[in-house]
Amino acid sequence: MKVSTLQTLSCTAVLLLLPLLTSCHPATAPQSSDQSSLVLIQLNNPALLGYNWKNVSCHLCKALFTILDVALLSNVNEERVAQAVGEACIRLHLAEEEICREITELFRDDFIRALQESVLWPTEACAILVGPACGKFDIYAPWNLTLPKVPKPPVTPPSPPKPGSPQSRVLFLTDVHWDKEYETGSPADCRDPLCCRKDLNTHRWGRRQAGYWGTYSKCDLPLRTVENLLENAAKAGPWDWVYWTGDIPAHNVWSQTRKQQLTELRVISKLIQKHLGANVTVYPAVGNHESTPVNSFPPPFVHGNRSSSWLYDTMAQEWSVWLPEEALKTLRYGGFYSVEVEPGLRLVSLNMNFCARENFWLMVNSTDPANQLQWLVHVLQASEDKGEKVHIIGHIPPGLCLGSWSWNYYHIVNRYESTITGQFFGHTHLDEFEMFYDEATMTRPLGVAFIAPSVTSYIALNPGYRVYYVDGNYQGSSRLVLDHETYILNLTTANSSPGSVPVSPDPNPKWTLLYRATEAYGVSTLFPSDYHALMKTFIRDDKVFQKYWYLRHKGHVSKPCMETCKTTILCTLQSGRSDELVKCDLLNGFGGDLAKAARRTLC
């Protein structure tokens, strides 16, 4: 291959590599409003990302992808393409040389296989990366689900339960991100995407060191903190059941192996069972970090070594203590399942990786991968026929999904608004929510997707967990969320035991109540109408909004959210559908850039 061609491939390779290094970082706190740049999301280390694809012209982008398509027709060139990716990563300083080489080697086989099987044309690739003026993104073109021809039942607005009615107390865990290499005293600031790790050979930016229980930085958690949380959660019980929405491994996405991923899955699953007890049923969902390469979830028609059976089979084995065989069958098939929690209440656990823009296997086929949404419709219709209420859990919130997937999901929630009484997600590491409105007018609130804060401290957060209070098990129960509480481990306090000289960590740190939603916001329930009213309060009363901003970050945020930042947050809260996020964005004059920034927070 000529040098010029290799250089061209290097440029193309960065288009492919950049999402791998930036798609796993949740939001950091926006800066104050005196900055004129977009402030919703700032990736952890902008110095790593010194390349802007808006500098690439449309013609050049298409030429690069045409060369790449031709090169991948030959198996001989696969090695050269992989080499080009690594070299481009190094030369553009996207990461340290070792990380560039490791992540290239890790992703090469899956990514190249997906590219070879995809129908992605250069115009479509460049429409994604350069902009819609450069082409049409046909691979993710609109598609519609088939809904049953059963009329939607009349909608009855929910009423608060009578005083003294039973309530279900549900523990919610998400985004554990256990780092096996976490080491107390290691550098808390580094160039790598993940710090606080032993044998960290990168340049240190400061003298901060990793704390015993966790660190306010680009750091995940040691196992002792995860286990301490579970010990405290067990004491805070009893729990009627547990929702657990994934992301077990740390953010060292460049150096993970299948063996390591499965070991961590087994360890955390067994720890949860050990501490919460055999009498508590846990309902898990699949996160985007469970696989390696990260975000790599082939649809079920991909067989052999490239399929996800290595992951789903182990999940089925570990979770068989909680799930019946019928649920395990669909779990093995596509990472999703349905199960009866109690008479009158059904749970659906979705594999939200089939809606994720970062799942490069969707280049092969993004139209309802695994027929998951069509399956969801069948489950919901059966539940409607039986008079069941349904809770949905998943990892990635629907408002951050691919456009058509998000639109169809929104359409399903509209049709089955009287059946779906709870939606629970994680992924962003923050304390958030997304609103659903009737499609006819987009004004009547009919659903809320609760987004719970993470167990991990990544990035610069207190570790935390959520408790939901749900209308309980009795005839006529709405099964709606009535209230929720957030508990945190204050790392400042936990890492320095009072009165100890020299300073040493508290051997028995306290997980404390950060807030209870109804008390914090002065509402009686957490119905969709309450959240709709709360949104109006955020606009009218900045003091209440700033309280939300503080609680959103689990009590650890340094600056208020003003002007552009506030407008952006309000857009994301009222947008359970990704195209509505863009509309809100355009309405406020941001040209779609804030919606793009929000999607880059996928972690």
C-alpha positions as CSV (number, residue, x, y, z in Angstrom):
1,M,0.0,0.0,0.0
2,K,1.3,3.4,-0.9
3,V,2.2,5.8,1.9
4,S,-0.4,8.3,0.8
5,T,-3.1,5.6,0.9
6,L,-2.0,4.6,4.4
7,Q,-2.2,8.2,5.5
8,T,-5.7,8.5,4.0
9,L,-6.7,5.4,5.9
10,S,-5.2,6.9,9.1
11,C,-7.5,9.9,8.7
12,T,-10.5,7.6,8.1
13,A,-9.5,5.5,11.0
14,V,-9.9,8.3,13.4
15,L,-13.5,8.7,12.4
16,L,-14.0,5.2,13.6
17,L,-11.8,5.4,16.6
18,L,-13.0,8.6,18.1
19,P,-16.4,7.3,19.4
20,L,-14.5,4.4,21.1
21,L,-12.5,6.8,23.2
22,T,-15.3,9.3,23.9
23,S,-18.5,7.3,24.1
24,C,-18.0,6.1,27.6
25,H,-17.8,9.3,29.5
26,P,-20.8,10.6,31.4
27,A,-21.6,14.2,31.9
28,T,-19.4,16.5,33.9
29,A,-20.8,19.6,35.5
30,P,-21.4,22.4,33.1
31,Q,-19.6,25.6,33.8
32,S,-21.3,28.9,34.8
33,S,-23.1,30.9,32.3
34,D,-20.4,33.4,31.7
35,Q,-19.0,31.1,29.0
36,S,-20.3,31.5,25.6
37,S,-19.4,28.0,24.4
38,L,-21.8,25.1,24.7
39,V,-21.8,24.0,28.3
40,L,-24.1,21.1,28.6
41,I,-21.4,18.5,28.4
42,Q,-17.6,18.7,28.5
43,L,-15.8,15.5,27.9
44,N,-13.4,14.6,30.7
45,N,-10.2,15.7,29.0
46,P,-10.5,17.9,26.0
47,A,-6.8,17.8,25.6
48,L,-7.2,14.2,24.4
49,L,-9.6,15.2,21.7
50,G,-7.7,17.8,19.7
51,Y,-9.5,17.0,16.4
52,N,-12.7,18.4,15.0
53,W,-14.4,16.5,12.2
54,K,-16.0,19.7,11.1
55,N,-12.6,20.5,9.6
56,V,-13.1,17.7,7.2
57,S,-14.9,18.7,4.0
58,C,-17.8,16.6,2.7
59,H,-15.9,15.6,-0.4
60,L,-12.8,14.5,1.6
61,C,-15.0,12.5,4.0
62,K,-16.6,10.6,1.2
63,A,-13.3,9.9,-0.5
64,L,-11.9,8.6,2.8
65,F,-14.8,6.2,3.3
66,T,-14.7,5.0,-0.3
67,I,-11.0,4.1,0.1
68,L,-11.8,2.3,3.4
69,D,-14.7,0.4,1.8
70,V,-12.4,-0.8,-1.0
71,A,-9.6,-1.6,1.4
72,L,-11.8,-3.8,3.5
73,L,-12.8,-5.9,0.5
74,S,-9.4,-7.6,0.9
75,N,-8.5,-9.5,4.1
76,V,-4.9,-8.5,3.5
77,N,-5.8,-4.9,4.1
78,E,-7.5,-5.5,7.5
79,E,-4.2,-5.5,9.2
80,R,-3.2,-2.3,7.5
81,V,-6.5,-0.7,8.5
82,A,-6.0,-1.7,12.1
83,Q,-2.5,-0.3,12.0
84,A,-3.8,2.9,10.5
85,V,-6.2,3.3,13.3
86,G,-3.5,2.9,16.0
87,E,-1.2,5.3,14.3
88,A,-3.9,7.9,13.8
89,C,-4.8,7.6,17.5
90,I,-1.2,8.2,18.5
91,R,-0.4,11.0,16.1
92,L,-3.5,12.9,17.0
93,H,-2.8,12.4,20.7
94,L,-6.2,10.9,21.4
95,A,-4.7,8.9,24.1
96,E,-1.4,7.5,25.4
97,E,0.4,5.3,22.9
98,E,-0.2,2.1,24.9
99,I,-3.9,2.8,25.2
100,C,-4.1,3.5,21.5
101,R,-2.5,0.2,20.6
102,E,-4.6,-1.8,23.1
103,I,-7.9,-0.3,22.1
104,T,-7.2,-0.8,18.4
105,E,-6.3,-4.5,19.0
106,L,-9.4,-5.0,21.2
107,F,-11.9,-3.5,18.7
108,R,-10.4,-4.4,15.4
109,D,-12.1,-7.8,14.7
110,D,-15.6,-6.9,15.8
111,F,-15.5,-3.5,14.2
112,I,-14.1,-4.6,10.9
113,R,-16.6,-7.5,10.8
114,A,-19.5,-5.1,11.4
115,L,-18.1,-2.7,8.7
116,Q,-17.8,-5.5,6.2
117,E,-21.4,-6.7,6.8
118,S,-23.0,-3.3,6.9
119,V,-24.7,-1.5,4.1
120,L,-23.2,1.8,5.2
121,W,-22.4,3.9,2.1
122,P,-19.8,6.7,2.3
123,T,-22.6,9.3,2.0
124,E,-24.3,7.8,5.0
125,A,-21.2,7.6,7.1
126,C,-20.4,11.2,6.3
127,A,-23.9,12.3,7.1
128,I,-23.3,11.0,10.6
129,L,-19.8,12.4,11.1
130,V,-19.8,15.7,9.1
131,G,-23.5,16.6,9.0
132,P,-26.8,16.1,7.1
133,A,-25.7,18.5,4.4
134,C,-23.1,15.8,3.4
135,G,-25.5,13.0,2.8
136,K,-28.5,11.1,4.0
137,F,-28.3,8.7,6.9
138,D,-30.4,6.1,5.3
139,I,-29.2,3.2,7.5
140,Y,-31.2,4.6,10.4
141,A,-34.1,5.7,8.3
142,P,-37.5,5.8,9.9
143,W,-39.3,2.5,10.5
144,N,-42.6,1.8,12.2
145,L,-43.7,-1.0,14.5
146,T,-47.0,-2.8,14.0
147,L,-49.4,-2.1,16.9
148,P,-52.4,-4.4,17.5
149,K,-55.7,-3.2,16.1
150,V,-57.1,-3.1,19.6
151,P,-58.5,0.3,20.5
152,K,-56.7,2.2,23.3
153,P,-58.8,2.0,26.5
154,P,-60.1,5.2,27.9
155,V,-57.5,7.0,30.1
156,T,-58.4,7.5,33.7
157,P,-56.1,10.1,35.4
158,P,-54.4,8.4,38.4
159,S,-55.4,9.3,41.9
160,P,-53.3,9.2,45.1
161,P,-53.8,6.0,47.1
162,K,-55.9,6.1,50.3
163,P,-53.9,6.8,53.4
164,G,-52.5,3.6,54.9
165,S,-52.5,1.8,51.5
166,P,-49.7,-0.8,51.1
167,Q,-46.5,0.4,49.5
168,S,-43.7,-1.5,47.8
169,R,-40.1,-0.5,48.8
170,V,-37.8,-1.1,45.8
171,L,-34.0,-0.8,45.9
172,F,-32.5,0.5,42.7
173,L,-28.8,0.0,41.8
174,T,-27.1,1.1,38.6
175,D,-23.6,1.8,37.2
176,V,-21.5,0.0,39.8
177,H,-18.3,0.2,37.7
178,W,-16.0,-1.8,40.0
179,D,-12.3,-1.2,39.2
180,K,-10.1,-4.1,40.2
181,E,-7.0,-2.0,39.7
182,Y,-8.1,0.8,42.0
183,E,-5.4,1.7,44.5
184,T,-5.4,4.1,47.4
185,G,-2.7,6.8,47.0
186,S,-2.4,6.4,43.3
187,P,-2.6,9.5,41.1
188,A,-6.2,10.9,41.1
189,D,-5.4,13.1,38.0
190,C,-4.0,11.6,34.8
191,R,-4.2,11.6,31.0
192,D,-5.7,8.2,30.8
193,P,-9.5,7.9,30.6
194,L,-9.5,6.3,34.0
195,C,-7.3,7.3,37.0
196,C,-6.8,6.1,40.6
197,R,-5.2,2.9,39.4
198,K,-2.1,1.0,40.4
199,D,0.9,1.0,38.0
200,L,-0.4,4.2,36.4
201,N,2.5,5.3,34.2
202,T,1.0,8.4,32.7
203,H,2.0,12.0,33.4
204,R,0.4,13.3,36.6
205,W,-1.4,16.7,36.3
206,G,-1.6,17.3,40.0
207,R,-0.6,15.9,43.4
208,R,-4.0,14.6,44.4
209,Q,-4.1,11.0,45.5
210,A,-6.9,8.4,45.4
211,G,-8.9,8.1,48.6
212,Y,-9.7,4.9,50.4
213,W,-13.4,4.7,49.7
214,G,-13.4,6.6,46.3
215,T,-12.2,9.8,44.7
216,Y,-13.8,12.9,43.1
217,S,-12.1,12.4,39.8
218,K,-12.1,10.2,36.7
219,C,-12.1,7.2,39.0
220,D,-14.3,4.2,39.5
221,L,-14.8,2.3,42.8
222,P,-12.8,-0.3,44.8
223,L,-14.6,-3.5,45.6
224,R,-14.7,-2.6,49.3
225,T,-16.9,0.5,48.6
226,V,-19.4,-1.6,46.5
227,E,-19.5,-4.2,49.3
228,N,-20.0,-1.5,51.9
229,L,-22.9,-0.1,50.0
230,L,-24.5,-3.6,49.8
231,E,-24.0,-4.1,53.6
232,N,-25.7,-0.8,54.4
233,A,-28.5,-1.4,51.9
234,A,-29.1,-4.8,53.5
235,K,-29.4,-3.1,56.9
236,A,-31.7,-0.5,55.4
237,G,-34.1,-3.2,54.2
238,P,-36.3,-5.1,54.0
239,W,-36.8,-4.7,50.3
240,D,-39.8,-6.0,48.3
241,W,-37.5,-6.5,45.3
242,V,-34.5,-4.9,43.6
243,Y,-34.0,-3.4,40.1
244,W,-30.4,-3.4,38.9
245,T,-29.6,-1.8,35.5
246,G,-26.1,-2.8,34.7
247,D,-22.7,-1.5,34.0
248,I,-20.5,-3.7,36.2
249,P,-17.0,-3.2,34.9
250,A,-14.8,-0.1,35.1
251,H,-14.1,2.4,32.4
252,N,-10.8,0.8,31.3
253,V,-12.4,-0.1,28.0
254,W,-9.1,-0.4,26.2
255,S,-7.8,-3.4,28.1
256,Q,-10.8,-5.6,28.9
257,T,-11.2,-9.3,28.1
258,R,-14.2,-11.5,28.0
259,K,-12.7,-13.6,30.9
260,Q,-12.4,-10.4,33.1
261,Q,-15.9,-9.2,32.2
262,L,-17.4,-12.5,33.1
263,T,-15.4,-12.7,36.4
264,E,-16.7,-9.3,37.4
265,L,-20.2,-10.2,36.5
266,R,-20.0,-13.3,38.7
267,V,-18.4,-11.5,41.6
268,I,-20.9,-8.6,41.8
269,S,-23.9,-10.9,41.2
270,K,-22.9,-13.2,44.0
271,L,-22.1,-10.2,46.3
272,I,-25.6,-8.8,45.7
273,Q,-27.1,-12.2,46.5
274,K,-24.9,-12.7,49.6
275,H,-25.7,-9.3,51.2
276,L,-29.4,-8.8,50.2
277,G,-30.3,-12.4,51.0
278,A,-31.9,-15.3,49.2
279,N,-35.4,-14.0,49.9
280,V,-35.0,-10.8,47.9
281,T,-35.5,-11.1,44.1
282,V,-33.2,-9.0,42.0
283,Y,-34.3,-8.1,38.4
284,P,-31.2,-7.1,36.3
285,A,-30.8,-5.3,33.0
286,V,-27.9,-5.4,30.6
287,G,-25.6,-2.3,30.6
288,N,-23.4,-1.2,27.7
289,H,-20.2,-1.9,29.6
290,E,-20.9,-5.6,30.2
291,S,-19.6,-6.5,26.8
292,T,-16.1,-6.2,25.4
293,P,-15.5,-4.3,23.2
294,V,-17.6,-1.8,25.1
295,N,-21.0,-1.1,23.3
296,S,-20.6,-4.2,21.1
297,F,-23.9,-6.0,21.0
298,P,-24.5,-7.9,17.8
299,P,-28.1,-8.7,16.9
300,P,-29.1,-12.4,17.4
301,F,-28.6,-13.2,13.7
302,V,-24.8,-12.9,14.2
303,H,-23.6,-16.3,15.3
304,G,-20.3,-17.9,16.3
305,N,-17.5,-16.3,18.2
306,R,-18.7,-12.7,17.4
307,S,-22.1,-13.2,18.9
308,S,-23.1,-12.2,22.5
309,S,-23.9,-15.7,23.6
310,W,-20.7,-15.8,25.8
311,L,-22.2,-12.9,27.8
312,Y,-25.9,-13.8,27.8
313,D,-25.3,-17.5,28.7
314,T,-23.3,-16.5,31.8
315,M,-25.9,-13.9,32.8
316,A,-28.5,-16.6,32.6
317,Q,-26.4,-18.9,34.7
318,E,-25.7,-16.3,37.4
319,W,-29.2,-14.8,37.4
320,S,-31.1,-18.1,37.4
321,V,-31.5,-17.7,41.2
322,W,-33.8,-14.8,40.5
323,L,-35.4,-15.4,37.1
324,P,-37.6,-18.2,35.9
325,E,-36.7,-20.3,32.9
326,E,-39.1,-18.5,30.5
327,A,-37.3,-15.2,31.2
328,L,-33.9,-16.9,30.9
329,K,-34.8,-18.1,27.4
330,T,-35.2,-14.5,26.0
331,L,-32.2,-13.4,28.1
332,R,-30.0,-15.9,26.3
333,Y,-31.5,-14.9,22.9
334,G,-31.2,-11.1,23.1
335,G,-30.5,-9.9,26.6
336,F,-34.1,-9.0,27.5
337,Y,-36.9,-10.7,29.3
338,S,-40.3,-10.4,31.0
339,V,-41.4,-11.8,34.4
340,E,-44.3,-11.5,36.8
341,V,-43.1,-9.6,40.0
342,E,-46.4,-10.0,41.9
343,P,-50.0,-10.8,40.8
344,G,-51.0,-7.7,38.8
345,L,-47.5,-6.4,38.2
346,R,-45.2,-7.5,35.4
347,L,-41.6,-6.4,34.7
348,V,-40.0,-6.0,31.3
349,S,-36.2,-5.7,31.2
350,L,-35.0,-4.2,27.9
351,N,-31.6,-4.5,26.3
352,M,-31.1,-0.8,25.5
353,N,-27.9,-1.5,23.6
354,F,-30.1,-2.2,20.6
355,C,-31.0,1.5,20.6
356,A,-27.5,2.9,21.2
357,R,-25.7,4.9,18.6
358,E,-22.4,3.6,19.9
359,N,-23.3,0.0,19.1
360,F,-21.5,-0.3,15.8
361,W,-23.2,-3.6,15.0
362,L,-26.3,-1.5,14.3
363,M,-24.6,-0.5,11.0
364,V,-25.6,-4.0,9.8
365,N,-29.3,-3.5,10.8
366,S,-30.8,-1.0,13.1
367,T,-34.5,-1.7,12.4
368,D,-35.8,-3.1,15.7
369,P,-32.8,-5.3,16.4
370,A,-33.8,-8.7,17.8
371,N,-37.4,-7.7,17.2
372,Q,-37.3,-6.5,20.8
373,L,-39.8,-3.6,20.5
374,Q,-42.3,-5.8,18.6
375,W,-41.9,-8.3,21.4
376,L,-42.5,-5.6,23.9
377,V,-45.8,-4.7,22.2
378,H,-46.9,-8.3,22.5
379,V,-46.1,-8.4,26.2
380,L,-47.9,-5.1,26.8
381,Q,-51.0,-6.1,24.9
382,A,-51.2,-9.4,26.9
383,S,-50.8,-7.4,30.1
384,E,-53.5,-5.0,29.1
385,D,-55.8,-7.9,28.3
386,K,-55.2,-9.4,31.8
387,G,-55.4,-6.0,33.6
388,E,-51.7,-6.2,34.6
389,K,-49.5,-3.1,35.3
390,V,-46.0,-3.1,33.8
391,H,-42.7,-1.7,34.9
392,I,-39.9,-1.3,32.4
393,I,-36.2,-1.2,33.3
394,G,-33.2,-0.7,31.1
395,H,-29.8,0.9,31.1
396,I,-29.8,3.7,28.5
397,P,-32.6,6.2,28.8
398,P,-34.9,6.3,25.7
399,G,-34.3,10.0,25.1
400,L,-30.7,9.2,24.2
401,C,-31.5,6.4,21.8
402,L,-31.4,6.4,18.0
403,G,-34.1,8.5,16.5
404,S,-36.4,5.8,15.0
405,W,-36.0,3.5,18.1
406,S,-36.8,6.4,20.4
407,W,-39.8,7.4,18.3
408,N,-41.3,3.9,18.3
409,Y,-40.7,3.4,22.0
410,Y,-42.4,6.8,22.7
411,H,-45.3,5.6,20.5
412,I,-45.6,2.4,22.5
413,V,-45.6,4.3,25.8
414,N,-48.4,6.5,24.4
415,R,-50.5,3.5,23.3
416,Y,-50.1,1.6,26.6
417,E,-50.0,4.6,29.0
418,S,-52.5,2.9,31.3
419,T,-50.5,-0.3,31.5
420,I,-46.9,1.1,31.8
421,T,-46.8,2.6,35.3
422,G,-43.0,2.8,35.8
423,Q,-39.9,3.3,33.7
424,F,-36.5,3.0,35.4
425,F,-33.1,3.7,33.8
426,G,-29.5,4.6,34.7
427,H,-26.4,5.2,32.5
428,T,-25.8,8.9,32.8
429,H,-24.6,8.6,36.4
430,L,-26.8,11.5,37.3
431,D,-30.1,12.0,39.0
432,E,-32.5,12.9,36.2
433,F,-35.8,12.1,34.5
434,E,-37.4,12.3,31.1
435,M,-41.0,13.3,30.3
436,F,-43.5,11.6,28.0
437,Y,-46.5,13.5,26.6
438,D,-49.5,12.5,24.5
439,E,-48.4,12.5,20.8
440,A,-51.5,14.3,19.7
441,T,-50.7,17.6,21.4
442,M,-47.4,17.0,23.2
443,T,-48.9,18.9,26.2
444,R,-50.6,16.3,28.4
445,P,-48.0,14.4,30.6
446,L,-48.6,10.7,30.6
447,G,-45.3,9.1,31.7
448,V,-42.0,9.7,33.4
449,A,-38.7,7.8,32.9
450,F,-36.8,7.9,36.1
451,I,-33.0,8.1,35.7
452,A,-31.2,7.1,38.9
453,P,-27.7,8.2,40.0
454,S,-24.8,5.8,39.9
455,V,-23.1,3.7,42.5
456,T,-19.7,4.8,41.1
457,S,-18.1,8.1,41.7
458,Y,-17.1,8.5,38.0
459,I,-16.8,11.5,37.3
460,A,-16.3,13.6,40.5
461,L,-19.5,12.3,42.2
462,N,-20.5,10.8,45.5
463,P,-21.3,7.1,45.3
464,G,-25.1,6.6,45.7
465,Y,-28.1,4.4,45.3
466,R,-31.9,4.9,45.0
467,V,-35.0,3.7,46.8
468,Y,-38.4,3.8,45.1
469,Y,-41.7,3.8,47.0
470,V,-44.4,2.3,44.7
471,D,-48.1,2.0,45.1
472,G,-48.3,-1.5,46.6
473,N,-49.9,-4.9,46.2
474,Y,-53.7,-4.5,46.6
475,Q,-56.7,-4.6,44.4
476,G,-56.9,-1.5,42.2
477,S,-53.3,-0.4,42.9
478,S,-51.9,2.0,40.3
479,R,-48.3,0.6,40.8
480,L,-47.1,4.2,40.2
481,V,-44.0,5.6,41.9
482,L,-45.2,7.6,44.9
483,D,-41.8,8.8,46.1
484,H,-38.1,8.1,46.0
485,E,-35.0,8.6,48.1
486,T,-31.4,9.0,47.2
487,Y,-28.6,7.8,49.6
488,I,-25.0,8.8,49.2
489,L,-21.6,8.2,50.7
490,N,-19.9,11.6,51.3
491,L,-16.4,10.9,50.1
492,T,-15.0,13.9,51.9
493,T,-16.2,12.6,55.2
494,A,-15.6,8.9,54.5
495,N,-12.0,9.3,53.5
496,S,-11.1,11.2,56.7
497,S,-12.2,9.8,60.1
498,P,-13.0,12.5,62.6
499,G,-10.2,13.3,65.0
500,S,-7.7,10.8,63.5
501,V,-4.1,11.9,63.4
502,P,-2.7,11.4,60.9
503,V,-5.8,11.5,58.7
504,S,-7.2,8.1,58.0
505,P,-10.4,6.8,56.4
506,D,-13.5,6.1,58.5
507,P,-13.6,2.3,58.9
508,N,-17.4,2.4,59.1
509,P,-18.6,5.1,56.7
510,K,-22.2,6.2,56.8
511,W,-24.5,6.2,53.8
512,T,-26.8,9.1,54.4
513,L,-30.1,10.3,53.0
514,L,-29.4,13.1,50.5
515,Y,-33.1,13.9,49.9
516,R,-36.6,12.5,49.6
517,A,-38.3,13.8,46.4
518,T,-41.7,14.8,47.8
519,E,-40.1,16.8,50.6
520,A,-37.4,18.4,48.5
521,Y,-39.9,19.6,45.8
522,G,-43.0,20.1,47.9
523,V,-45.2,17.6,46.0
524,S,-47.5,14.9,47.3
525,T,-46.8,12.2,44.7
526,L,-44.5,11.7,41.7
527,F,-47.1,11.2,39.0
528,P,-46.4,12.5,35.5
529,S,-48.6,15.6,36.3
530,D,-46.4,16.3,39.3
531,Y,-43.3,16.3,37.2
532,H,-44.9,18.4,34.5
533,A,-45.7,21.0,37.2
534,L,-42.2,20.7,38.6
535,M,-40.8,21.6,35.1
536,K,-42.9,24.8,35.2
537,T,-41.5,25.5,38.7
538,F,-38.0,25.1,37.4
539,I,-38.6,27.7,34.8
540,R,-40.4,30.1,37.2
541,D,-38.3,29.6,40.4
542,D,-34.6,29.4,39.8
543,K,-34.0,28.6,43.5
544,V,-35.9,25.3,43.1
545,F,-34.0,24.6,39.8
546,Q,-30.6,25.2,41.5
547,K,-31.7,22.7,44.2
548,Y,-32.4,20.2,41.5
549,W,-29.0,20.9,39.9
550,Y,-27.3,20.2,43.3
551,L,-29.2,17.0,43.8
552,R,-28.7,15.9,40.2
553,H,-25.0,15.6,41.0
554,K,-25.5,13.7,44.2
555,G,-24.6,16.7,46.3
556,H,-21.2,17.4,44.7
557,V,-21.3,20.3,42.2
558,S,-19.2,23.5,42.5
559,K,-21.0,26.0,40.2
560,P,-24.7,26.9,39.6
561,C,-26.3,26.1,36.2
562,M,-27.4,29.4,34.5
563,E,-28.7,30.6,31.2
564,T,-27.5,28.2,28.4
565,C,-26.8,25.5,30.9
566,K,-30.3,25.7,32.4
567,T,-32.0,25.9,29.0
568,T,-30.2,22.7,28.0
569,I,-31.1,20.8,31.1
570,L,-34.8,21.7,30.7
571,C,-34.6,20.4,27.1
572,T,-33.3,17.1,28.2
573,L,-35.8,16.7,31.0
574,Q,-38.8,17.2,28.8
575,S,-37.5,15.0,26.0
576,G,-38.2,11.3,26.4
577,R,-37.9,11.2,22.6
578,S,-34.7,12.1,20.9
579,D,-36.2,14.1,18.1
580,E,-38.0,16.2,20.6
581,L,-34.7,16.9,22.2
582,V,-33.5,18.3,18.9
583,K,-36.7,20.3,18.5
584,C,-36.3,21.9,21.9
585,D,-32.7,22.5,21.0
586,L,-33.5,24.3,17.7
587,L,-36.3,26.2,19.4
588,N,-33.8,27.8,21.7
589,G,-31.4,28.6,18.9
590,F,-28.6,26.1,19.5
591,G,-28.7,24.5,16.0
592,G,-28.9,20.9,17.3
593,D,-25.5,21.1,18.9
594,L,-26.8,20.6,22.5
595,A,-28.7,17.4,21.5
596,K,-25.5,16.1,19.9
597,A,-23.6,16.9,23.1
598,A,-26.2,15.1,25.2
599,R,-25.8,12.0,23.1
600,R,-22.0,12.1,23.6
601,T,-22.6,11.5,27.3
602,L,-23.3,7.9,26.7
603,C,-21.0,6.0,29.1
